[in-house]
Amino acid sequence: MLIDLVHGFGAIMTFQNIAAIFVGVIFGTGLGALPGLTATMGIALVIPLTYTLSPITAFSMLLGAYKGGTYGGSIPAILINTPGTPAAAATFLDGFPMAQKGEAGRAMAMALWASIIGDIFGTLALIFCSVWISQFALKFGPTEYASLIIFSLTIVASVSGESLLKGIIMAAVGFLIAMVGLDPMMGTLRLTFSSIYLTNGFNLIVVMIGMFAVSEILMQASNIGSGENISYIPSAKARISWTDLKESFGTIIRGSIIGVIIGAIPGLGATPAAYMSYAEAKRTSKHPETFGKGEIKGVAATESANNATCSATMIPLLTLGVPGNVTAAVLLGGLMIHGLIPGPALFREHADVIYAIFAGLFVSGVVLFIVGTQAIKVFSLMTKIPQPILFPITLILCCVGTYGVNSSFFDVGVMGVFGLLGYFLRRHNFPLPPLLIAFILEPIGERAIRQTLSLSDGNLSIFFTRPISLFFLILAVIGILITKKYHVIDEE
């Protein structure tokens, strides 16, 4: 294996391949930094450019766009409270408060380092543990998915702020919003009010942009002249110290492990991994009260996890031919265009290409560091732009990004509605992250729970007789007990 990997590095280290990685990373980072334009969209746009390239060069460019887009989403999350991609949906929790304190450069630097370390960890897992992890992922059926989602809902307590009751209310609202559209089992319409535009429900990116970016703009606009608007302090430092990295290293490794496990399970992806990593970082912290107020370990936890999923997503894709999410499905298309059919035979028939791809994953991490370092210097200048100029520009970018999701003006209107809703909720001190978490987890959880109950004829004992399912339920109980230590439900 090591000899094959050395040969892979020899194949990838050509001018054409390195240039392709640079192009992919730069394009992906720039696209990820624009709200609404995701890494998946970046890969889809790059694929036509790879038709005439060799498989190694083509996939090098695609992987560069994937990794650049995943990291790029953290930039607007930190600077303007708007996750550029779903993978960065948890980064704003501490990234934006750091920007408000004049530490935007420090936050983006930690996001970059955590992304690279998480990415390397995920790549090592892909190379050396892919067979074992794939076998573990294959054991996940509807019952295991359902129990995992139940455990994941304990994250709500970690992001509910001072009032768990309000956090639970917001999670319930998130579930309700996620139920709009087609029933996942029966195919019937729910809560669409006879509108054809709501047939497919609400898009995650549209909801995120409205809830966080537009509501932030409205909050700032409403505070003009009152002396309460939050001013950005120009970023004084666009780097992190070795002390920051040393103190956050354990958090980064834990986030990377979570990212690899969650990323390898088809159907989950980077967003749940980021939130789970954030929740575990807060639970294990000696000072959990600092999270949500500009804690650098919060940024490290989320960015290490979501980037570790990049390589982990390729584990079931390459070994089993199973795309774990939409991005992996697009990558699958890129492979098949060049005559590479994922599965066990791929490692026998095209071992040279596979190990060159593995080497390309390492090289793209180095390129991401180079590109990301320069991007931090450029984007840090945004903190010096006066708010009366910055926020109108941000609103325009939000409208463009939202329209670009489905080329629909209806989505732009939905963004505005969620912006008003988010503004109202924030004015009354309701936390928004629980709503987003519930919105993300509801489709997966509802489908899994209903499939499980259908298989067991409504017998709930199935959740306790399957080892993996029981394990996650025990973790959920432990999470609830820890929650009781820090929260009182009837605080209000």
N, C-alpha and C positions, 0 to 999 in steps of 0.2 A: 504493500500500500504506500509506504513512504517513497519507494522508488518511483511508483506511478505518479505520486504527487510532485516529485522533483521534475519528472518529465513534463508534467502539466505546467509547472512554472516556466520551463524552457519553451513550451508552446505559446504561453500567454505573453511572454516578454518580447513582443515585437512592437515596432512603432505603430502599426495599424491597430493592434489590439489595445494598446495603452491609450491611443488617441480616441478610440471608440469608448473606452471607459470614461475618459475625461468628458467627452461630449454627453454621454448618458448622465453622469453625475451632475454636471452643470445644468443641463436641461431639467433634470428631475428636481434639483434643489430650487431652481427658479420657479418651477411650476408648483411645487409644494408650498412655496412661500406665498402664493396667491390663494386667498380663501376660496374654497370650492373646487379647485383644480387638484385632483388627487394623484397619487403615485400610479394608480391603475390607469388613469387617463393619460399620464405621461408615457407609460409603457405602450399603450395602444397607439399613441401618436408616433412613437419611435419605430414601431414594427415595420411600417412601410419603407423606412430608410434602410432596413436590414435585408431586403430581398436579394440584393446582389452580393452580399457579404458572405464570408465563410461562416459555418455554424459557430465557431469559437468567437469570432469577431462580433457576430450578430448578438449572441447571448451576452457577451461582455457589455455591450451597449445597453441591453435591456436590464441587466442586473444593476448597472450604474444608475439608470433612471429610477429603478425601484428603490435603491438605497438613498439616493439623493432626495427623492420625493418624500420618503419616510422621515428623514431628518429635517427637510425643508419645512414640513408642517409645524415644527416647533417654533419657527421664527415669528410668524404672526401670533401664535398662542402666547408667546412671551411679550411681544411688543404691543399688541393691540387687543389682547384678550379674546382672540379668535383662532381656534385651532385650524390651521390651513388644511389639514387632512384629518379623517376620523382617527388615525393612529395617534395624533397629538391631542386627542380630546381631553386627556387628563393633565397635560403639561401646563396649561394655563393656571391651574389651581395654585401653584407657587411661583410659576414663571412670571406671570403678570404682576403680582405684588412685588417681586424683585425689581421689575422694570420701574415700577412707581417709586421705588426707593433709590433709583439711580444705578441699579445693578443689572441692567439688561444685558450688557456684554458678558458679565460673569455668568448669568443664567444661560445664555446661548453657548458659552464656552463649555459649561458643564453638560449641557445637552449634547454637544458635539463629542466630548470625551466619553460620556455614557453611551452614546450611540455607537461609537467605534468599538468600545470594549464589549458591549452587548452583541454587536455584529460579529466580532471575532469569536466570542463564546459560541454563538449560534452556528458559525461556520465549522468550528471544531466538533460540535455535536453532530452536524451533518456528515462530516467525514468519518468520524470514528464510532458514532453511536446510532447511525441512521437505521440500521436493521432492527436493533432492540427497541428504539423509540417507535418505529413503525408498527412493530408487533404490539406494543402497549396501546398505541392509538387505535388499532383494529379491534381492541376489546371494548371500545366505547360504542354502546348502543343507546337507544332512547333513554333507558333508565339511568345510565351513567351521565348522559347530558343533562337530564332533569336534575339530578342531585348536584351536579357541578354548578348549575345555574342557581339552585337554592343556596348553595354556599356562597356564590358570587354576590348574592343580594345582601350579604352581611357587609359588603363594601359601603352600602348606603349610610351606615352609621359613621363611617370614617370621613364622609364628606358632607355630613349634615350640619356642621357648625355647632353652635351652642344648643340647638333644639332638635332632639331626635324626632319629636312629634311632627315638626314641620318637614323634616327629612322624609318621614314615612308618607306624609300627605303628598309631597312632591313626587315620590316614587309611584304612588297610586295614579297621579295625573299622568306620569310618563307611560305607565301601562295602558291607560285609557287612550292616549294619543297613538300609541303603537298599534292598537287594535283596529284603527281605521283602515278600511280596504277589504281585501279578500280574506275570508277565513282560510287558514293554512291547511285544514283537513277537509272541509266540505266544499270550499270554493264559492261560498255564498258571500254577498256583500254585507259589510258591517259598518255602521256609523258614517256612511257616505252621503246621506241625505239626498240621494238620487243624483249626485254630481259625478259625472264621468271622470272628472279630474282627480277625484279621490279614490278611484278604483284601486290604484297601486299603493295607496297610503301616502304617508309623508316621507320624503327623502331625508336621511340622516344629516347630510351636509346642509340642506336648507334649514333644518331645525337648529343645527349648531350655529350657523351664521346668524340667524335671527335671534336666538336666545342670548347669545353671548356678544356678538359684535354690534348688532343694531341696538340691543338694550344698553350696551355700554355707551354708545354714541348718544342715546336719548338721556341717559343718566348725566353725562357730561353737559349736554345742552341745557337740561333743566336746572343745573347748578350754576350756570353762568350768572354772575352778578351777585350770587349769594355768599360767595367766599368759601363754598364747600366743595367746589370741583377739585378733582384730584389732579395735581400737576405732575407731569413727567419731569424728572430730574435728569439732565443729560448724563449718559453713561460715562463714568470716569475710567473704567477698566474693562477691556474686552478680553480678559483671560482669567483663569482660576489659578490659585496657588496650589502647591503640592500638599499643603495642609487640607485644603478643600477636597482634593482628590483622595487623599489618604483616609480622611474621615468618612467619605462617601463610598469607599471601595466596597465595603461589605454590602451596602445597599445596592450597588451596581451589580455585584455578583448574584445576589438574591433575585434581583429583577431579571437578570439574564436567564437564570434557571427557570423562573416562572414563564418568561417569554418563550423559551425553547419548548417547554411542556405544552403550553397553551397553543403555540404556533403549529405544533405537530398534529394537533387534534383538528381534523377537518370541521369547518363550520364556525369556528370561533374567531381567531385572528388577533390583530394587534390591539384593538381598542379594549376588549375585556382584559387582555394581559396587562396593559398599562394601568388600568384601574385596580386590578388585583395586586400588582406590585406596589402601587401607591398605598393601598390599604395596609399591606403587610409592613411596609416601611413605617407607617404611622403607628401601627400596633406594637412594633418592637422598639420604637424610639423611647429614649429616656425623657424626651420632652415633646410629647405628641401635640401639645397645645401650640407649638410653633408652626405646624403644618397648616397650609392655607393662608399664611401670613408672610410668605417669602422665605420658606425653608429650602435651601439648596438641595437637600437630600430628596425632597419631593420631585424636583426636576430630574435628578439622577435616577430615581426609581422608575419613573414613567418612560424616560427615553431609552434606558437600557433594556427594558422589557419589550417595547414596541419594535426596536431594531433587532433584537434577538429573534423575533418571530420571522424576520425576512428570510434568513437561512433555514429556520425550522419549518417554514411553510413548504420549502422544497423537499423536505424529507418524504412525506407521503407522495408528493408529486413525482419525484425521480424514482423512488423505490417501488411504488405501487401504481403510479399513473393516476392518482387521485388528487385533483386540485382542492386544496383546503378552503380557499376563498376565491373571490372574484379576481383578485390580482394573480393568484396562482393559475386560474383558468386562462387568463390572458397570456401568461408565460407558457402555459401548455400549448396554446396556439402558436406562439413563436417557435417552440421546439418542433412542432409537427410541420410547420412551413418548411423547415430545413431537413425534413426527413428523419427526425429523431422521435421515436415513439417511447414515452416513459414506461417504465416497468422493469422487472428483474432482468429481462433480456438486454436492456440498454447498457448495463454495466459490463456485459459480456461482449456485445457487438461494437460498442463505441466507448470503450474505457478511456481511450486517449482524449476524447472530447469531454467526457465527464470530469476527469481529473484536471483538465485545463480550465473547466468551469469552476471547480473548487479553488484552483489557484487564482482565478479571476476574482473570486469573492474576497480573498485576502488583499489583492491589489486594489480592488475598488474601495476597501476600507482606508488604505493609505491615500488614495485619490480624494476620498470624501474628507479626510482631515485637511488636505491642502485646500480644496475648494471651500470647505466649511469655514476655515480660518479666515479666508478672504471675505466670505459672505458676512461673517460677524462684523468685520470692520466696516463694510458697506451699510449693512442694515442697522448698525448701532447709531448711525447718523440720523435715523428716523426719530430718535428721542430728542433731537434738537429742533425738530419742526414744531412750530407753535400749534397748539390744539385747534384753533379756528381754521387752520389749513389742513392739519393731519386728518381730522375726523371726517370732513367732507370727502377727501380723497379716499379714505377707508370705506365710506358708504358707497362710493362709486365702484370700488373694487369688489365690494360685497355683492352689489347688484349684477356686475359682470360675471363674477364667479357663480352666483346662484343661477343666472340664466344659462350659463355654460353646462350645468349639470344635465339638463334635459332639453335645452333650447326652448324653455317655456316661460312666458311672462306670468303665468299662473304661479309658478314657483317663486317669482320675485314678490308677488302679492302675499304668498304664504310666509315668506321670509319677514315681510313687514308685520304681519299679524303676530308671528312668534316674537318679533322684536318688541311689540307693544305688550304682549303677555309677559315676556321676560322683564321688561321695565316695571310693570305693575308688581310682579312677584318680588323683585329686588327692593322696590320701595317699601315693601312690607316685610322685608328681612326673611324671605323664603329662599332657601338654598337651591340653586339651579342644577348642580351636578347630580343629585339623586334622580331628578327627572330624566336627565340624559342617560344615566346608567340603566334605569328601568326601560327606557325607550329602546336601548340597544339590546338588552337581554330578553325582552318580552317575546319576540318572534321565535327565538331559539328555544326558550323555556316552554312556551305554550305548546309548540309542536312536540317537543320531547315528552312532556308530561301527558299530553293526550294520547300519544302513540303508546306510551308505557301502560296507561290505564286501559287502553284498548287491547293490548297484548295480554294483560293479566285479568281481563274481565272485571276491572274495577278493584282488584285486590291490592291493597297498599303494601302488603308484605313483600312484594317484589323489590321495593326500594331497600329493604333490610337484608335480603337474602343474597344479593350480589355484592361481592367484596368491595369493588371500586365505588359503587354507589353508597354503601355503608360508610366507607372511609370519608367521602365528601360530606355526608350528613353529620358525622362526628365532628368534622372540622367546622361545620356550620354552627353546631351547638357550642363549641369552644369559642367561636367568634361572637356569638350572642352573649355568652358569659363575660367575655372581655368587654363587650359593649356596655353591659350593665355597670361595669366598674367606672366608666367615664361619663355615662349619660344617665339622665333621669327623664323618663318619657313625659311626665306631666310638669315639666319645668315652667311652662307658660301659665 
